[in-house]
Amino acid sequence: MSDLFDTPGAAAPAGPRPLADRLRPAALSEVIGQDHLLGPGGSLRVMLDGGHPGSLILWGPPGVGKTTIARLLASETDLHFHQISAIFTGVPELRKVFEAAKLRHANGRGTLLFVDEIHRFNKAQQDGFLPHMEDGTILLVGATTENPSFELNAALLSRAQVLVLNRLDEAALRNLLDRAETETGPLPLTDDARTALIEMADGDGRALLNLVEQVAAWDTAPVDRKGLSDRLARRAAQYDKSGDAHYNLISALHKSVRGSDPDAALYWLARMLEGGEDPRYLARRITRMAVEDIGLADPQAQRLCLDAWATYERLGSPEGELALAEAVIYLALAPKSNAAYTAYKAARRAAKETGSHAPPKHILNAPTKMMKEQGYGAGYDYDHDAEDGFSGQDYFPDGMERPNFYLPVERGFERDLQKRVDYFAGLRAKRRGG
């Protein structure tokens, strides 16, 4: 008894196709969640309506349609589609791709080369695309989850337009779920569990369809939210400790503290900790926030952050993370001042501009006879012997106009420091006779 595999020339039966592949859009108009690019007036739609689009970099999180859009672009522009991944492709493979594209180009057919994870190519490899983009051998479409400004070189970016793809919102994911159920049939979920399933996908359409495939196989009465969470593990939040998410979330935490919003600050702190961020990194950055944004408006803030850091070092996770959370709350509610930070930056600028000016001789020590003869220390007033313990003499280089770097704000402890600044300014003017 023979079967299909024994028949000469017969094709082997295709294996099962994942739901995400079966539901892949057949036209750009079917792509979900990227209306700002593909809807009426969308930037990519305008390019296509205007003729042949140029090379593109598609920047966005996983599971939002980057590969699908590239495939459909090739179809819509009648270009041969060739896909590679920067992870698995080296220079020899790239040469073969370019040679095949040149042959195709010579025969009147263009090539859309889709490069997944294009940011993983080094700068020299990225330069290798340039001549083939310029002579029309390829139309490059690169996909990346990382910020192209940091990961792609300027020459490549100057020849390609960056299009930002959005994380899929709840409405887009519900639309996708409805489409999936036309293929799988109604899922055995309550309405609340359907909402929970969408939350588990966390903006990733591919992740949602993978979850749907699992749920569709259940032979059970409708499952509620708790039953769903018991059966399915929540998808890990998207967080790359060395990528964009790292910098974006620490920026969100810092600005929430600066904006005196303890709830938002706690949220971003929790997001980073849940993503696996090193709490020691967070302790360092939180202490920096105290120095930069609270400063001398509340000198206790820096000490509290250092104590929280030390507490974490002694307790570790998860107990020590509570100390970091308390520090974040304190900073968010503390009076804010960047006066010290601003003063320091101004002093650094002045130091660069006047870096060769010597201190005035009257405030320099004169340990040798020669230095005394040259006037070192001459006329120095010992402040402890002066009236009010303040001589008012000039400590800046000779000929340098006195600047005012430190300008306290009328908040917190700096209100008292402003009084001291004014007090010494008045005494200085009095000592100098004006």
C-alpha positions as CSV (number, residue, x, y, z in Angstrom):
1,M,0.0,0.0,0.0
2,S,1.5,3.3,-1.1
3,D,0.8,6.7,0.2
4,L,1.4,10.3,-1.1
5,F,5.0,10.3,-0.1
6,D,5.7,7.3,-2.4
7,T,4.2,8.9,-5.5
8,P,7.0,10.4,-7.7
9,G,6.8,14.1,-8.1
10,A,4.0,14.5,-5.5
11,A,4.3,17.3,-3.0
12,A,4.4,16.5,0.7
13,P,1.3,17.7,2.5
14,A,1.7,21.0,4.2
15,G,2.0,21.0,7.9
16,P,-0.3,22.9,10.2
17,R,-0.1,26.7,9.8
18,P,-0.1,28.9,12.9
19,L,-3.1,31.1,13.4
20,A,-1.0,34.2,13.0
21,D,0.1,33.0,9.6
22,R,-3.4,32.0,8.5
23,L,-4.8,35.5,9.5
24,R,-2.0,37.5,7.9
25,P,-3.6,40.4,6.0
26,A,-3.8,40.0,2.2
27,A,-3.8,43.8,1.6
28,L,-2.4,46.9,3.4
29,S,-6.0,48.0,4.0
30,E,-6.4,45.0,6.3
31,V,-3.5,45.8,8.6
32,I,-4.8,46.6,12.1
33,G,-3.7,49.4,14.3
34,Q,-1.5,51.5,12.0
35,D,-4.0,53.9,10.5
36,H,-1.6,56.8,10.9
37,L,0.5,55.1,8.2
38,L,-2.0,53.2,6.1
39,G,-5.3,55.0,6.6
40,P,-6.5,57.9,4.4
41,G,-3.8,60.6,4.4
42,G,-1.4,58.2,6.2
43,S,2.3,58.8,5.4
44,L,2.9,55.4,3.8
45,R,-0.5,55.5,1.9
46,V,0.5,58.9,0.5
47,M,3.9,57.5,-0.6
48,L,2.2,54.6,-2.4
49,D,-0.5,56.8,-4.0
50,G,2.3,59.1,-5.3
51,G,4.2,56.3,-7.0
52,H,7.2,54.1,-6.1
53,P,8.1,54.5,-2.3
54,G,11.7,54.9,-1.2
55,S,13.6,52.8,1.3
56,L,12.0,52.6,4.7
57,I,12.9,51.8,8.3
58,L,9.9,50.4,10.2
59,W,10.4,51.1,13.9
60,G,8.1,49.6,16.5
61,P,7.6,47.0,19.2
62,P,7.1,43.3,18.4
63,G,3.9,42.0,16.9
64,V,2.6,45.2,15.3
65,G,2.9,44.2,11.6
66,K,6.4,45.2,10.4
67,T,7.0,42.0,8.4
68,T,3.4,42.0,7.1
69,I,3.6,45.6,5.9
70,A,6.9,44.8,4.1
71,R,5.4,41.8,2.3
72,L,2.4,43.7,1.2
73,L,4.5,46.6,0.0
74,A,6.4,44.2,-2.3
75,S,3.1,43.0,-3.6
76,E,1.6,46.4,-4.1
77,T,4.7,47.7,-5.9
78,D,5.3,44.6,-7.9
79,L,8.7,43.9,-6.5
80,H,10.3,40.6,-5.7
81,F,10.2,40.1,-1.9
82,H,13.3,38.7,-0.2
83,Q,13.6,38.5,3.5
84,I,16.7,38.1,5.7
85,S,17.4,38.5,9.4
86,A,20.4,40.4,10.6
87,I,20.9,37.8,13.3
88,F,21.6,34.9,10.9
89,T,23.0,36.8,7.9
90,G,26.7,37.5,7.4
91,V,28.7,39.2,4.7
92,P,28.9,36.2,2.3
93,E,25.1,35.7,2.4
94,L,24.6,39.5,1.8
95,R,26.8,39.3,-1.3
96,K,24.7,36.5,-2.7
97,V,21.5,38.5,-2.0
98,F,22.9,41.6,-3.8
99,E,24.1,39.5,-6.8
100,A,20.7,38.0,-7.2
101,A,19.1,41.4,-6.9
102,K,21.4,42.8,-9.6
103,L,20.6,39.9,-12.0
104,R,16.9,40.5,-11.3
105,H,17.3,44.3,-11.8
106,A,19.1,43.7,-15.2
107,N,16.1,41.6,-16.3
108,G,13.7,44.4,-15.4
109,R,12.5,43.3,-12.0
110,G,13.1,45.2,-8.8
111,T,13.8,43.7,-5.3
112,L,12.3,44.7,-2.0
113,L,14.9,43.5,0.5
114,F,13.3,43.1,4.0
115,V,15.9,43.1,6.8
116,D,14.5,42.0,10.1
117,E,16.4,43.2,13.2
118,I,18.4,45.6,11.0
119,H,19.9,47.3,14.0
120,R,22.0,44.1,14.7
121,F,24.1,44.8,11.7
122,N,27.3,46.7,12.6
123,K,28.0,50.1,11.0
124,A,30.3,48.7,8.3
125,Q,27.6,46.1,7.3
126,Q,25.0,48.9,7.2
127,D,27.3,50.8,4.8
128,G,27.2,47.8,2.5
129,F,23.6,48.5,1.6
130,L,24.2,52.0,0.4
131,P,25.5,51.5,-3.2
132,H,22.7,49.0,-3.9
133,M,20.0,51.4,-2.6
134,E,21.5,54.3,-4.6
135,D,21.6,52.5,-8.0
136,G,18.1,51.0,-7.5
137,T,19.2,47.4,-7.2
138,I,17.2,47.1,-4.0
139,L,14.4,48.9,-2.1
140,L,15.4,48.4,1.5
141,V,12.8,47.9,4.2
142,G,14.4,47.4,7.6
143,A,12.6,46.5,10.7
144,T,13.8,47.3,14.2
145,T,12.5,47.5,17.8
146,E,15.3,49.9,18.7
147,N,15.6,53.6,18.2
148,P,17.1,54.0,14.7
149,S,18.8,57.3,15.8
150,F,21.0,55.3,18.1
151,E,21.4,52.0,16.2
152,L,21.6,52.9,12.5
153,N,24.3,55.0,11.0
154,A,23.7,58.5,9.5
155,A,24.4,57.5,5.9
156,L,21.7,54.8,6.0
157,L,19.2,57.0,7.7
158,S,19.7,59.7,5.1
159,R,18.6,57.3,2.4
160,A,15.6,55.8,4.2
161,Q,12.5,57.3,5.8
162,V,11.7,56.1,9.3
163,L,8.1,55.1,9.9
164,V,7.0,54.6,13.5
165,L,4.6,51.7,14.1
166,N,2.4,51.9,17.2
167,R,1.8,49.4,19.9
168,L,-1.6,47.8,19.3
169,D,-4.2,49.5,21.5
170,E,-7.2,47.7,23.1
171,A,-9.5,48.5,20.2
172,A,-7.1,47.1,17.6
173,L,-6.6,43.9,19.7
174,R,-10.4,43.5,20.0
175,N,-10.7,43.8,16.3
176,L,-7.9,41.2,15.8
177,L,-9.6,38.9,18.4
178,D,-12.9,39.1,16.4
179,R,-11.0,38.2,13.2
180,A,-9.4,35.2,15.0
181,E,-12.7,33.9,16.1
182,T,-14.0,33.7,12.5
183,E,-11.2,31.2,12.1
184,T,-11.3,29.3,15.4
185,G,-15.0,29.7,16.4
186,P,-16.1,31.5,19.6
187,L,-13.6,31.1,22.4
188,P,-14.8,29.5,25.7
189,L,-14.4,32.8,27.6
190,T,-16.6,35.2,29.5
191,D,-16.6,38.8,28.5
192,D,-14.3,39.7,31.4
193,A,-11.9,36.9,30.5
194,R,-11.8,38.2,26.9
195,T,-10.7,41.5,28.3
196,A,-8.1,39.7,30.4
197,L,-6.8,37.9,27.3
198,I,-6.3,41.2,25.5
199,E,-4.4,42.6,28.5
200,M,-2.2,39.5,28.5
201,A,-1.1,40.2,24.9
202,D,0.2,43.6,26.1
203,G,-0.1,45.4,22.7
204,D,1.4,42.5,20.7
205,G,-0.9,41.1,18.0
206,R,1.2,38.0,17.4
207,A,1.2,37.2,21.1
208,L,-2.6,37.6,21.1
209,L,-3.1,35.1,18.3
210,N,-0.8,32.6,20.0
211,L,-2.9,32.9,23.1
212,V,-6.1,32.5,21.1
213,E,-4.7,29.2,19.6
214,Q,-4.2,27.8,23.1
215,V,-7.6,28.9,24.4
216,A,-9.4,27.6,21.2
217,A,-8.2,24.1,22.0
218,W,-9.9,24.0,25.4
219,D,-13.0,21.9,25.6
220,T,-14.7,23.5,28.5
221,A,-17.5,25.8,29.7
222,P,-16.8,29.5,29.4
223,V,-13.8,30.4,31.6
224,D,-13.8,33.6,33.7
225,R,-10.8,35.9,34.3
226,K,-9.4,33.9,37.3
227,G,-9.7,30.6,35.4
228,L,-7.9,32.2,32.4
229,S,-5.0,33.4,34.6
230,D,-4.8,30.0,36.2
231,R,-4.5,28.3,32.9
232,L,-2.3,30.8,31.0
233,A,0.8,32.6,32.1
234,R,0.7,36.3,31.6
235,R,3.0,37.5,28.8
236,A,6.2,39.1,30.2
237,A,6.2,42.9,29.7
238,Q,8.4,44.2,26.9
239,Y,11.5,45.5,28.6
240,D,15.1,45.5,27.3
241,K,17.5,46.5,30.0
242,S,19.9,47.8,27.4
243,G,17.4,49.2,24.9
244,D,14.9,51.9,24.4
245,A,12.6,50.7,27.1
246,H,15.4,51.1,29.7
247,Y,15.9,54.7,28.8
248,N,12.3,55.6,28.2
249,L,11.1,54.2,31.5
250,I,13.9,55.7,33.6
251,S,13.0,59.0,31.9
252,A,9.4,58.6,32.8
253,L,10.3,57.8,36.4
254,H,12.6,60.8,36.7
255,K,10.0,63.2,35.2
256,S,7.3,61.9,37.4
257,V,9.4,62.6,40.5
258,R,10.3,66.1,39.1
259,G,6.5,66.6,38.5
260,S,5.7,65.8,42.1
261,D,3.5,62.8,41.1
262,P,4.2,59.9,43.6
263,D,1.7,57.6,42.0
264,A,3.1,57.9,38.5
265,A,6.7,57.6,40.0
266,L,5.8,54.4,41.8
267,Y,4.2,53.0,38.6
268,W,7.3,53.5,36.5
269,L,9.5,52.2,39.3
270,A,7.4,49.0,39.5
271,R,7.4,48.7,35.7
272,M,11.2,48.7,35.7
273,L,11.5,46.3,38.6
274,E,9.0,43.9,37.0
275,G,11.0,44.0,33.8
276,G,14.1,42.8,35.7
277,E,16.0,46.1,36.0
278,D,18.9,46.0,38.5
279,P,17.6,47.7,41.7
280,R,21.1,49.1,42.2
281,Y,20.9,51.0,39.0
282,L,17.6,52.4,40.2
283,A,19.1,53.3,43.6
284,R,21.8,55.3,41.8
285,R,19.4,57.1,39.5
286,I,17.0,57.9,42.4
287,T,19.9,59.4,44.3
288,R,20.7,61.5,41.2
289,M,17.1,62.8,41.2
290,A,17.5,64.0,44.8
291,V,20.7,65.9,43.8
292,E,19.4,67.3,40.6
293,D,15.8,68.1,41.2
294,I,15.4,68.6,45.0
295,G,18.9,69.8,45.8
296,L,19.1,72.1,48.7
297,A,15.4,72.7,48.9
298,D,15.4,69.6,51.0
299,P,19.0,68.5,52.0
300,Q,17.5,65.5,53.8
301,A,16.3,64.0,50.4
302,Q,19.8,62.9,49.4
303,R,20.5,61.4,52.7
304,L,17.3,59.4,52.6
305,C,18.1,58.1,49.1
306,L,21.6,56.9,50.3
307,D,19.9,55.2,53.3
308,A,17.4,53.5,51.0
309,W,20.3,52.4,48.8
310,A,22.2,51.0,51.8
311,T,19.0,49.3,53.0
312,Y,18.6,47.5,49.6
313,E,22.2,46.4,49.7
314,R,21.6,44.8,53.2
315,L,18.2,43.3,52.5
316,G,18.3,42.5,48.8
317,S,15.2,41.8,46.7
318,P,12.3,41.9,47.3
319,E,12.4,43.4,50.8
320,G,14.9,46.1,49.9
321,E,12.8,47.3,47.0
322,L,10.4,48.8,49.5
323,A,13.1,51.2,50.7
324,L,13.6,52.4,47.1
325,A,9.8,52.9,46.8
326,E,9.7,55.0,49.9
327,A,12.6,57.1,48.6
328,V,10.7,57.7,45.3
329,I,7.6,58.8,47.2
330,Y,9.6,61.1,49.4
331,L,11.3,62.7,46.4
332,A,8.1,63.2,44.5
333,L,6.6,65.1,47.5
334,A,9.7,67.0,48.4
335,P,10.1,70.7,47.4
336,K,11.9,71.0,44.1
337,S,14.9,73.1,43.2
338,N,17.5,72.7,40.5
339,A,19.3,75.8,41.6
340,A,22.4,73.9,42.8
341,Y,22.5,71.9,39.6
342,T,22.1,75.0,37.4
343,A,24.8,76.8,39.4
344,Y,27.2,73.9,39.0
345,K,26.7,73.8,35.2
346,A,27.2,77.6,35.0
347,A,30.4,77.3,37.0
348,R,31.6,74.5,34.7
349,R,31.0,76.7,31.7
350,A,32.8,79.6,33.3
351,A,35.7,77.4,34.2
352,K,36.1,76.3,30.6
353,E,36.0,79.9,29.4
354,T,38.5,81.2,32.0
355,G,40.5,78.1,32.7
356,S,44.0,79.7,32.6
357,H,43.2,82.5,35.1
358,A,45.3,82.2,38.3
359,P,43.8,82.8,41.7
360,P,44.4,86.3,43.2
361,K,47.7,86.3,45.0
362,H,46.3,87.7,48.2
363,I,44.5,84.3,48.9
364,L,47.5,82.1,48.1
365,N,49.8,80.8,50.7
366,A,53.5,81.9,50.7
367,P,55.6,79.1,52.2
368,T,58.8,80.5,50.7
369,K,60.6,83.8,50.9
370,M,60.5,84.2,47.1
371,M,56.8,83.8,47.1
372,K,56.4,86.4,49.8
373,E,58.5,88.8,47.8
374,Q,56.2,88.2,44.8
375,G,53.2,89.2,46.8
376,Y,51.7,85.8,47.6
377,G,49.4,86.2,50.6
378,A,49.8,90.0,50.8
379,G,46.7,91.7,52.0
380,Y,44.8,88.6,52.9
381,D,42.1,89.2,55.5
382,Y,41.5,86.3,57.9
383,D,37.7,86.1,58.0
384,H,37.5,84.9,61.6
385,D,39.2,88.1,62.7
386,A,36.9,90.3,60.6
387,E,33.7,91.9,61.8
388,D,30.8,89.5,61.6
389,G,33.4,86.8,60.6
390,F,33.2,88.1,57.0
391,S,35.9,90.0,55.2
392,G,34.1,90.5,51.9
393,Q,37.3,90.2,49.9
394,D,37.4,88.9,46.3
395,Y,38.2,85.3,45.7
396,F,37.8,85.3,41.9
397,P,40.7,85.7,39.5
398,D,41.9,89.3,39.1
399,G,40.0,91.1,36.3
400,M,37.2,88.6,36.3
401,E,33.8,90.1,36.9
402,R,32.0,88.5,39.8
403,P,29.3,86.1,38.5
404,N,26.2,84.9,40.4
405,F,25.9,81.1,39.8
406,Y,23.7,80.1,42.7
407,L,20.2,81.5,42.6
408,P,18.0,79.8,45.3
409,V,14.3,79.3,44.7
410,E,11.6,80.3,47.1
411,R,10.8,76.7,48.1
412,G,11.7,74.5,51.0
413,F,15.0,75.1,52.8
414,E,16.3,77.2,49.9
415,R,14.1,80.0,51.3
416,D,16.5,80.2,54.2
417,L,19.5,79.9,52.0
418,Q,18.3,82.9,50.0
419,K,18.3,84.9,53.2
420,R,21.9,83.9,53.8
421,V,22.9,84.8,50.2
422,D,21.3,88.2,50.6
423,Y,22.9,88.7,54.0
424,F,26.5,88.0,52.7
425,A,25.8,90.1,49.5
426,G,24.9,93.0,51.7
427,L,28.0,92.6,53.9
428,R,30.2,92.3,50.8
429,A,28.8,95.5,49.4
430,K,29.3,97.3,52.7
431,R,32.9,96.1,53.0
432,R,33.6,97.4,49.5
433,G,31.9,100.7,50.2
434,G,28.9,100.3,47.9
